[in-house]
Amino acid sequence: MYRRPKFLEELLEIREQMSRDSYYDADFFAELVRSGRFGGEKKKKPRSRSQVKSSNNHKNKE
């Protein structure tokens, strides 16, 4: 039997983790991907209005 390339080993580990995170439910996994809560880049959490105002006030004081 041939040994798997490192790339395939890593890919299988990623797939296993993704399956566990979506509870082995393909529909739930698809919804996570569509909503952007899973995979790809980590998106920054949108700031609330109060955070934006306080950062603007801080800039104005300087």
Secondary structure, 3 states (H helix, E strand, C coil): CCCCCHHHHHHHHHHHHHHHHCCCCHHHHHHHHHHCCCCCCCCCCCCCHHHHHHHHHHHHHC
